Amino acid sequence: MGLLDSTQIHLETAAREALFATRNPLTQQLELLSKEWSAEAPNHPLTPTLFDPVAAAYTFRPGLCPAEPMSIEVDAKGFTRKVSGLPDA
């Protein structure tokens, strides 16, 4: 089963640029966070993992972060993976 990262929202380049082009306070902050993510480590993917902003967004707009009940496990390296079985998360 694939790697699971519940705080990574994948946006292709065109979608990301369209989002940032709206130029409101929220999207400006997201753009700054994204640029900060990329600047810190050039080998990071263009889609940042914004742990705290995603958790904060979920508290007041859960629809932004769809959730699906599933069974998960954490492997020896600390990666969370979806596994077969009854949902536990």
Residue pairs with C-beta under 8 A, 6 or more apart in sequence:
1 81
1 82
1 83
1 84
2 81
2 82
3 79
3 80
3 81
4 72
4 79
4 80
4 81
4 82
5 49
5 80
6 54
6 65
6 67
6 80
7 49
7 50
7 51
7 54
7 55
8 47
8 48
8 49
9 47
9 50
9 54
9 65
10 47
11 19
11 47
13 46
16 34
16 46
16 47
19 27
19 30
20 27
20 28
20 30
20 31
20 34
29 53
30 50
30 53
33 48
33 50
33 53
34 46
34 48
34 50
37 44
37 48
37 49
37 50
38 44
38 46
38 48
54 65
57 64
57 65
58 64
58 65
69 87
69 89
70 82
70 87
70 89
71 82
71 83
71 84
71 85
71 86
71 87
71 88
71 89
72 80
72 81
72 82
72 83
72 88
72 89
73 80
73 81
73 83
74 80
74 81
75 81
